[in-house]
Amino acid sequence: MKSKACLELSDVKLIAAAAEAEAVANQWAVTIAIVDDGGHLLWLQRLDGAAALSSRIAPAKAHTAAMGRRETKIYEDIVNGGRTAFLSVPGVDGLLEGGVPIFKDGLCLGAVGVSGVKSAEDVQIARAGIAALKL
């Protein structure tokens, strides 16, 4: 039987604090979602001024990144490239840039999804949160 690392609450809090700090430093009103490797929500934080819809989009991005084991921009590019049939994949609805998986030793531990600003800025916030783990 194999053993693998998993996110603990202290890790989630560290990711969330670093992601929030990145957003606040840039004056970006966003929602930050963190999920485990099965796409289950561990953390949801909607900063002041973030649009209500972002509280649905951020978890969807995180879920898709965790389940797919890749950044959600890949899926957005697939759809934008003309493969619209990909929209019919069951249970996948976060097909927008802004979901970033968390990897350690080649295994996915979960993902961070951010919504509320430009897609590249969402990714910047998610990556800042993940970087706090120093994996």
MDTraj code that builds the backbone (N, CA, C; nanometers):
import mdtraj as md
import numpy as np

residues = "MET LYS SER LYS ALA CYS LEU GLU LEU SER ASP VAL LYS LEU ILE ALA ALA ALA ALA GLU ALA GLU ALA VAL ALA ASN GLN TRP ALA VAL THR ILE ALA ILE VAL ASP ASP GLY GLY HIS LEU LEU TRP LEU GLN ARG LEU ASP GLY ALA ALA ALA LEU SER SER ARG ILE ALA PRO ALA LYS ALA HIS THR ALA ALA MET GLY ARG ARG GLU THR LYS ILE TYR GLU ASP ILE VAL ASN GLY GLY ARG THR ALA PHE LEU SER VAL PRO GLY VAL ASP GLY LEU LEU GLU GLY GLY VAL PRO ILE PHE LYS ASP GLY LEU CYS LEU GLY ALA VAL GLY VAL SER GLY VAL LYS SER ALA GLU ASP VAL GLN ILE ALA ARG ALA GLY ILE ALA ALA LEU LYS LEU".split()
xyz = np.array([
    [0.0840, -0.1169, 0.0000],
    [0.0000, 0.0000, 0.0000],
    [0.0890, 0.1238, 0.0000],
    [0.0507, 0.2249, -0.0767],
    [0.1285, 0.3479, -0.0863],
    [0.0779, 0.4504, 0.0141],
    [0.1668, 0.5369, 0.0519],
    [0.1310, 0.6516, 0.1354],
    [0.1493, 0.7766, 0.0529],
    [0.0686, 0.8779, 0.0790],
    [0.0832, 1.0038, 0.0069],
    [0.0535, 1.1194, 0.1002],
    [0.1109, 1.2323, 0.0650],
    [0.0879, 1.3538, 0.1420],
    [-0.0543, 1.4029, 0.1167],
    [-0.1065, 1.4773, 0.2118],
    [-0.2364, 1.5411, 0.1926],
    [-0.2341, 1.6777, 0.2605],
    [-0.3220, 1.7637, 0.2165],
    [-0.3308, 1.8967, 0.2758],
    [-0.3912, 1.8869, 0.4153],
    [-0.3279, 1.9537, 0.5094],
    [-0.3827, 1.9659, 0.6441],
    [-0.4368, 2.1074, 0.6599],
    [-0.5144, 2.1290, 0.7635],
    [-0.5743, 2.2601, 0.7849],
    [-0.4683, 2.3699, 0.7924],
    [-0.3553, 2.3411, 0.8551],
    [-0.2491, 2.4424, 0.8640],
    [-0.1965, 2.4781, 0.7248],
    [-0.1901, 2.3806, 0.6345],
    [-0.1481, 2.4077, 0.4964],
    [-0.2505, 2.4956, 0.4258],
    [-0.3761, 2.4619, 0.4433],
    [-0.4841, 2.5369, 0.3797],
    [-0.4834, 2.6818, 0.4278],
    [-0.4653, 2.7017, 0.5578],
    [-0.4600, 2.8375, 0.6118],
    [-0.3410, 2.9148, 0.5574],
    [-0.2287, 2.8474, 0.5401],
    [-0.1088, 2.9110, 0.4852],
    [-0.1317, 2.9535, 0.3401],
    [-0.1888, 2.8645, 0.2613],
    [-0.2210, 2.8966, 0.1220],
    [-0.3169, 3.0147, 0.1156],
    [-0.4228, 3.0088, 0.1951],
    [-0.5245, 3.1136, 0.1940],
    [-0.4660, 3.2487, 0.2337],
    [-0.3812, 3.2508, 0.3367],
    [-0.3223, 3.3767, 0.3826],
    [-0.2319, 3.4374, 0.2756],
    [-0.1522, 3.3531, 0.2100],
    [-0.0621, 3.4037, 0.1065],
    [-0.1400, 3.4510, -0.0160],
    [-0.2438, 3.3791, -0.0524],
    [-0.3269, 3.4197, -0.1654],
    [-0.3990, 3.5505, -0.1335],
    [-0.4522, 3.5595, -0.0133],
    [-0.5186, 3.6837, 0.0272],
    [-0.4208, 3.8005, 0.0253],
    [-0.3004, 3.7798, 0.0763],
    [-0.2001, 3.8862, 0.0792],
    [-0.1683, 3.9353, -0.0624],
    [-0.1579, 3.8430, -0.1568],
    [-0.1312, 3.8802, -0.2960],
    [-0.2464, 3.9621, -0.3533],
    [-0.3682, 3.9195, -0.3243],
    [-0.4850, 3.9922, -0.3740],
    [-0.4943, 4.1309, -0.3115],
    [-0.4758, 4.1392, -0.1822],
    [-0.4866, 4.2675, -0.1116],
    [-0.3757, 4.3632, -0.1569],
    [-0.2550, 4.3110, -0.1744],
    [-0.1425, 4.3944, -0.2184],
    [-0.1701, 4.4595, -0.3537],
    [-0.2494, 4.3921, -0.4356],
    [-0.2829, 4.4436, -0.5685],
    [-0.4210, 4.5082, -0.5745],
    [-0.4870, 4.5139, -0.4593],
    [-0.6214, 4.5718, -0.4493],
    [-0.7207, 4.5002, -0.5412],
    [-0.7127, 4.3663, -0.5391],
    [-0.8017, 4.2847, -0.6195],
    [-0.9069, 4.2191, -0.5300],
    [-1.0326, 4.2419, -0.5618],
    [-1.1440, 4.1816, -0.4876],
    [-1.1769, 4.0473, -0.5529],
    [-1.1414, 3.9391, -0.4858],
    [-1.1580, 3.8052, -0.5426],
    [-1.2152, 3.7081, -0.4401],
    [-1.2522, 3.5924, -0.4904],
    [-1.2853, 3.4789, -0.4058],
    [-1.1778, 3.3737, -0.4259],
    [-1.1334, 3.3145, -0.3153],
    [-1.0287, 3.2132, -0.3152],
    [-1.0894, 3.0825, -0.2649],
    [-1.0711, 2.9770, -0.3430],
    [-1.1210, 2.8452, -0.3037],
    [-1.0043, 2.7467, -0.3029],
    [-1.0029, 2.6597, -0.2035],
    [-0.9007, 2.5557, -0.1940],
    [-0.9732, 2.4225, -0.1766],
    [-0.9317, 2.3237, -0.2563],
    [-0.9937, 2.1913, -0.2509],
    [-0.8867, 2.0843, -0.2282],
    [-0.9310, 1.9659, -0.1866],
    [-0.8391, 1.8526, -0.1713],
    [-0.8233, 1.7825, -0.3058],
    [-0.7528, 1.6714, -0.3078],
    [-0.7243, 1.6017, -0.4328],
    [-0.8480, 1.5409, -0.4977],
    [-0.9557, 1.5298, -0.4248],
    [-1.0819, 1.4815, -0.4806],
    [-1.1744, 1.5935, -0.5237],
    [-1.1260, 1.7174, -0.5135],
    [-1.2057, 1.8324, -0.5536],
    [-1.3034, 1.8809, -0.4481],
    [-1.2912, 1.8298, -0.3244],
    [-1.3829, 1.8679, -0.2169],
    [-1.3367, 1.9982, -0.1520],
    [-1.4285, 2.0884, -0.1329],
    [-1.3977, 2.2209, -0.0809],
    [-1.3458, 2.2155, 0.0621],
    [-1.2289, 2.2761, 0.0823],
    [-1.1690, 2.2870, 0.2153],
    [-1.1740, 2.4310, 0.2660],
    [-1.1764, 2.5284, 0.1734],
    [-1.1694, 2.6689, 0.2128],
    [-1.2373, 2.7538, 0.1062],
    [-1.3158, 2.8495, 0.1497],
    [-1.3751, 2.9480, 0.0595],
    [-1.3692, 3.0826, 0.1282],
    [-1.3097, 3.1788, 0.0596],
    [-1.2921, 3.3108, 0.1172],
    [-1.3256, 3.4153, 0.0114],
    [-1.4292, 3.4925, 0.0370],
    [-1.4694, 3.5991, -0.0543],
    [-1.4277, 3.7317, 0.0062],
    [-1.3315, 3.7978, -0.0588],
    [-1.2815, 3.9248, -0.0084],
    [-1.3852, 4.0345, -0.0295],
    [-1.3754, 4.1381, 0.0510],
    [-1.4680, 4.2506, 0.0396],
    [-1.4686, 4.3035, -0.1035],
    [-1.5874, 4.3235, -0.1565],
    [-1.6019, 4.3792, -0.2897],
    [-1.6029, 4.2770, -0.4019],
    [-1.5747, 4.1512, -0.3717],
    [-1.5760, 4.0473, -0.4757],
    [-1.7197, 4.0202, -0.5195],
    [-1.7371, 4.0002, -0.6468],
    [-1.8701, 3.9736, -0.7011],
    [-1.9267, 3.8438, -0.6437],
    [-2.0557, 3.8412, -0.6215],
    [-2.1206, 3.7228, -0.5662],
    [-2.0962, 3.5995, -0.6537],
    [-2.0977, 3.6162, -0.7838],
    [-2.0778, 3.5034, -0.8744],
    [-1.9405, 3.4394, -0.8577],
    [-1.8425, 3.5171, -0.8149],
    [-1.7073, 3.4619, -0.7975],
    [-1.7043, 3.3522, -0.6912],
    [-1.8011, 3.3541, -0.5998],
    [-1.8063, 3.2507, -0.4956],
    [-1.8535, 3.1158, -0.5510],
    [-1.9028, 3.1147, -0.6723],
    [-1.9379, 2.9890, -0.7403],
    [-1.8293, 2.9488, -0.8401],
    [-1.7674, 3.0503, -0.9023],
    [-1.6679, 3.0233, -1.0060],
    [-1.5376, 2.9721, -0.9460],
    [-1.4895, 3.0327, -0.8385],
    [-1.3611, 2.9921, -0.7787],
    [-1.3606, 2.8447, -0.7367],
    [-1.4629, 2.7958, -0.6650],
    [-1.4626, 2.6529, -0.6299],
    [-1.4699, 2.5616, -0.7529],
    [-1.5414, 2.6052, -0.8556],
    [-1.5504, 2.5240, -0.9778],
    [-1.4136, 2.5141, -1.0449],
    [-1.3408, 2.6247, -1.0489],
    [-1.2060, 2.6224, -1.1061],
    [-1.1154, 2.5299, -1.0250],
    [-1.1203, 2.5413, -0.8931],
    [-1.0361, 2.4572, -0.8073],
    [-1.0714, 2.3098, -0.8256],
    [-1.1990, 2.2781, -0.8280],
    [-1.2457, 2.1402, -0.8453],
    [-1.1934, 2.0824, -0.9763],
    [-1.2070, 2.1576, -1.0839],
    [-1.1633, 2.1107, -1.2150],
    [-1.0126, 2.0916, -1.2195],
    [-0.9369, 2.1831, -1.1594],
    [-0.7905, 2.1708, -1.1576],
    [-0.7464, 2.0483, -1.0790],
    [-0.8123, 2.0209, -0.9676],
    [-0.7769, 1.9046, -0.8856],
    [-0.8132, 1.7743, -0.9562],
    [-0.9320, 1.7663, -1.0092],
    [-0.9771, 1.6431, -1.0736],
    [-0.9023, 1.6150, -1.2029],
    [-0.8683, 1.7201, -1.2760],
    [-0.7977, 1.7035, -1.4026],
    [-0.6473, 1.6985, -1.3881],
    [-0.5996, 1.7356, -1.2692],
    [-0.4555, 1.7360, -1.2410],
    [-0.3785, 1.8284, -1.3350],
    [-0.4442, 1.9397, -1.3758],
    [-0.3786, 2.0391, -1.4613],
    [-0.4481, 2.1730, -1.4464],
    [-0.3786, 2.2767, -1.4885],
    [-0.4369, 2.4102, -1.4785],
    [-0.5598, 2.4202, -1.5685],
    [-0.6576, 2.4957, -1.5233],
    [-0.7828, 2.5059, -1.5973],
    [-0.7685, 2.5817, -1.7287],
    [-0.6624, 2.6575, -1.7443],
    [-0.6403, 2.7273, -1.8719],
    [-0.6320, 2.6271, -1.9865],
    [-0.5805, 2.5094, -1.9603],
    [-0.5717, 2.4057, -2.0638],
    [-0.7112, 2.3733, -2.1175],
    [-0.8075, 2.3618, -2.0281],
    [-0.9440, 2.3308, -2.0704],
    [-1.0077, 2.4485, -2.1428],
    [-0.9820, 2.5688, -2.0935],
    [-1.0351, 2.6870, -2.1617],
    [-0.9814, 2.6924, -2.3045],
    [-0.8515, 2.6633, -2.3210],
    [-0.7907, 2.6643, -2.4540],
    [-0.8501, 2.5568, -2.5446],
    [-0.8823, 2.4403, -2.4883],
    [-0.9444, 2.3327, -2.5666],
    [-1.0782, 2.3798, -2.6228],
    [-1.1598, 2.4392, -2.5377],
    [-1.2914, 2.4865, -2.5808],
    [-1.2769, 2.6016, -2.6799],
    [-1.1903, 2.6971, -2.6487],
    [-1.1703, 2.8105, -2.7388],
    [-1.1094, 2.7679, -2.8719],
    [-1.0396, 2.6542, -2.8710],
    [-0.9814, 2.6013, -2.9936],
    [-1.0834, 2.5322, -3.0838],
    [-1.2067, 2.5251, -3.0378],
    [-1.3126, 2.4703, -3.1217],
    [-1.3682, 2.3368, -3.0775],
    [-1.3086, 2.2756, -2.9782],
    [-1.3602, 2.1454, -2.9328],
    [-1.4702, 2.1679, -2.8287],
    [-1.5812, 2.2192, -2.8742],
    [-1.6912, 2.2538, -2.7848],
    [-1.7565, 2.1303, -2.7223],
    [-1.7353, 2.0138, -2.7790],
    [-1.7892, 1.8907, -2.7207],
    [-1.7326, 1.8699, -2.5803],
    [-1.6176, 1.9298, -2.5521],
    [-1.5580, 1.9160, -2.4190],
    [-1.6480, 1.9756, -2.3107],
    [-1.7368, 2.0663, -2.3482],
    [-1.8304, 2.1259, -2.2530],
    [-1.9276, 2.0234, -2.1953],
    [-1.9382, 1.9082, -2.2587],
    [-2.0316, 1.8049, -2.2121],
    [-1.9691, 1.7078, -2.1119],
    [-1.8428, 1.7281, -2.0747],
    [-1.7788, 1.6385, -1.9780],
    [-1.8577, 1.6454, -1.8463],
    [-1.8999, 1.5326, -1.7915],
    [-1.9815, 1.5327, -1.6704],
    [-1.9087, 1.5897, -1.5490],
    [-1.9777, 1.6739, -1.4756],
    [-1.9259, 1.7250, -1.3494],
    [-1.8139, 1.8259, -1.3605],
    [-1.7854, 1.8736, -1.4793],
    [-1.6775, 1.9705, -1.4976],
    [-1.7389, 2.1020, -1.5440],
    [-1.7271, 2.2038, -1.4592],
    [-1.7847, 2.3316, -1.4983],
    [-1.6929, 2.4511, -1.4705],
    [-1.5709, 2.4252, -1.4324],
    [-1.4765, 2.5338, -1.4077],
    [-1.3739, 2.5426, -1.5190],
    [-1.4206, 2.5612, -1.6408],
    [-1.3342, 2.5567, -1.7579],
    [-1.2786, 2.6940, -1.7933],
    [-1.2417, 2.7706, -1.6933],
    [-1.1857, 2.9043, -1.7130],
    [-1.0509, 2.9119, -1.6441],
    [-0.9588, 2.9887, -1.7003],
    [-0.8279, 3.0059, -1.6386],
    [-0.8435, 3.0597, -1.4969],
    [-0.7621, 3.0076, -1.4053],
    [-0.7684, 3.0514, -1.2666],
    [-0.7694, 2.9381, -1.1664],
    [-0.7651, 2.8143, -1.2157],
    [-0.7546, 2.6977, -1.1289],
    [-0.6160, 2.6374, -1.1432],
    [-0.5471, 2.6184, -1.0305],
    [-0.4089, 2.5693, -1.0327],
    [-0.3953, 2.4515, -0.9361],
    [-0.3516, 2.3362, -0.9867],
    [-0.3336, 2.2204, -0.8980],
    [-0.2107, 2.2369, -0.8089],
    [-0.2121, 2.1663, -0.6966],
    [-0.1001, 2.1656, -0.6021],
    [-0.0351, 2.0282, -0.6105],
    [0.0941, 2.0249, -0.6443],
    [0.1659, 1.8988, -0.6577],
    [0.2796, 1.8883, -0.5576],
    [0.3004, 1.7670, -0.5079],
    [0.4162, 1.7339, -0.4252],
    [0.4612, 1.5942, -0.4651],
    [0.5869, 1.5825, -0.4991],
    [0.6431, 1.4534, -0.5398],
    [0.5629, 1.3891, -0.6522],
    [0.5142, 1.4711, -0.7436],
    [0.4407, 1.4211, -0.8587],
    [0.2956, 1.3848, -0.8333],
    [0.2494, 1.4006, -0.7101],
    [0.1104, 1.3688, -0.6763],
    [0.0316, 1.4967, -0.6496],
    [-0.0915, 1.4969, -0.6940],
    [-0.1785, 1.6125, -0.6723],
    [-0.2351, 1.6085, -0.5306],
    [-0.2167, 1.7179, -0.4579],
    [-0.2694, 1.7298, -0.3216],
    [-0.4037, 1.8021, -0.3181],
    [-0.4338, 1.8737, -0.4251],
    [-0.5539, 1.9546, -0.4307],
    [-0.5338, 2.0660, -0.5314],
    [-0.6059, 2.1764, -0.5118],
    [-0.5945, 2.2880, -0.6058],
    [-0.6468, 2.4152, -0.5419],
    [-0.6072, 2.5259, -0.6031],
    [-0.6569, 2.6579, -0.5649],
    [-0.7283, 2.7159, -0.6865],
    [-0.8453, 2.7715, -0.6627],
    [-0.9200, 2.8403, -0.7672],
    [-0.9470, 2.9821, -0.7224],
    [-0.9271, 3.0761, -0.8120],
    [-0.9492, 3.2173, -0.7803],
    [-1.0360, 3.2779, -0.8896],
    [-1.1261, 3.3646, -0.8496],
    [-1.2123, 3.4336, -0.9449],
    [-1.2377, 3.5757, -0.8970],
    [-1.2394, 3.6679, -0.9924],
    [-1.2765, 3.8046, -0.9582],
    [-1.2035, 3.9119, -1.0358],
    [-1.0870, 3.8779, -1.0915],
    [-1.0120, 3.9752, -1.1714],
    [-0.9780, 3.9093, -1.3050],
    [-0.8847, 3.9659, -1.3795],
    [-0.8445, 3.9064, -1.5062],
    [-0.7890, 3.7662, -1.4798],
    [-0.8058, 3.6789, -1.5757],
    [-0.7661, 3.5390, -1.5573],
    [-0.6212, 3.5227, -1.5155],
    [-0.5308, 3.5949, -1.5794],
    [-0.3886, 3.5847, -1.5449],
    [-0.3644, 3.6327, -1.4016],
    [-0.4428, 3.7282, -1.3560],
    [-0.4306, 3.7770, -1.2183],
    [-0.4873, 3.6749, -1.1198],
    [-0.5945, 3.6084, -1.1575],
    [-0.6475, 3.4986, -1.0756],
    [-0.5387, 3.3936, -1.0541],
    [-0.4693, 3.3575, -1.1619],
    [-0.3618, 3.2584, -1.1546],
    [-0.2481, 3.3085, -1.0667],
    [-0.2146, 3.4349, -1.0801],
    [-0.1077, 3.4941, -0.9985],
    [-0.1379, 3.4779, -0.8497],
    [-0.2615, 3.5009, -0.8126],
    [-0.3038, 3.4872, -0.6726],
    [-0.2956, 3.3409, -0.6294],
    [-0.3469, 3.2506, -0.7133],
    [-0.3436, 3.1079, -0.6791],
    [-0.2006, 3.0586, -0.6624],
    [-0.1139, 3.0974, -0.7531],
    [0.0263, 3.0534, -0.7453],
    [0.0965, 3.1115, -0.6222],
    [0.0634, 3.2343, -0.5854],
    [0.1220, 3.2936, -0.4657],
    [0.0817, 3.2126, -0.3427],
    [-0.0420, 3.1684, -0.3385],
    [-0.0871, 3.0860, -0.2277],
    [-0.0136, 2.9536, -0.2230],
    [-0.0020, 2.8891, -0.3366],
    [0.0663, 2.7589, -0.3419],
    [0.2135, 2.7731, -0.3069],
    [0.2769, 2.8813, -0.3512],
    [0.4193, 2.9036, -0.3249],
    [0.4493, 2.9096, -0.1751],
    [0.3513, 2.9490, -0.0960],
    [0.3710, 2.9573, 0.0490],
    [0.4022, 2.8210, 0.1113],
    [0.3635, 2.7130, 0.0436],
    [0.3906, 2.5781, 0.0939],
    [0.5368, 2.5389, 0.0776],
    [0.6064, 2.6077, -0.0106],
    [0.7485, 2.5801, -0.0375],
    [0.7715, 2.4329, -0.0729],
    [0.6903, 2.3866, -0.1653],
    [0.7025, 2.2469, -0.2084],
    [0.8180, 2.2385, -0.3030],
])
top = md.Topology()
chain = top.add_chain()
for i, resn in enumerate(residues, 1):
    res = top.add_residue(resn, chain, resSeq=i)
    for name in ("N", "CA", "C"):
        top.add_atom(name, md.element.get_by_symbol(name[0]), res)
traj = md.Trajectory(xyz[None], top)
